[in-house]
Amino acid sequence: MKNIKYVKSYRELEVYQRSFEVAKAIFEASKFFSREETYSLTDQARRASRSIGAQIAEAWGKRRYEKHFVSKLTDADAEQLETQHWIKVAVSCGYLDNKVSADLISELERIGRMLNSMIRKADLFCGSNESVVRETALDYNEDFTNHR
């Protein structure tokens, strides 16, 4: 099977890289939120978006125990959903336009699908060789369930 890649760190996971990019994009977009929102909407959106990648990193560290791995990925998914909420609030307050919002929500939904696929296939990420983990596009895609 081609396109098989082995990763040695959470930083190499596509889902982590995508979550990092979303966190950066939300940071940049939130610079234009009202100063009145500094300790509420701005802070919440930034924290939730940054927590997605942090939870993925923690999951990587706990992949020796599949249930812990799944728990942290579930937390990452919850953070991406919370981030979607804060984006919707920012749009309703007039701080984000619909195009930026749609792009961010679309990417967060993709991250959510990737996380949920990882949860369903946790055994592929929690293998016996803890220093190297296989990562393929198929591991994130539920359309290909018989690829092992």
Secondary structure, 3 states (H helix, E strand, C coil): CCCCEEECCHHHCHHHHHHHHHHHHHHHHHCCCCHHHHHHHHHHHHHHHHHHHHHHHHHHHCCCCHHHHHHHHHHHHHHHHHHHHHHHHHHHCCCCCHHHHHHHHHHHHHHHHHHHHHHHCHHHHCCCCCCCEEECHHHHCCCCCCCC
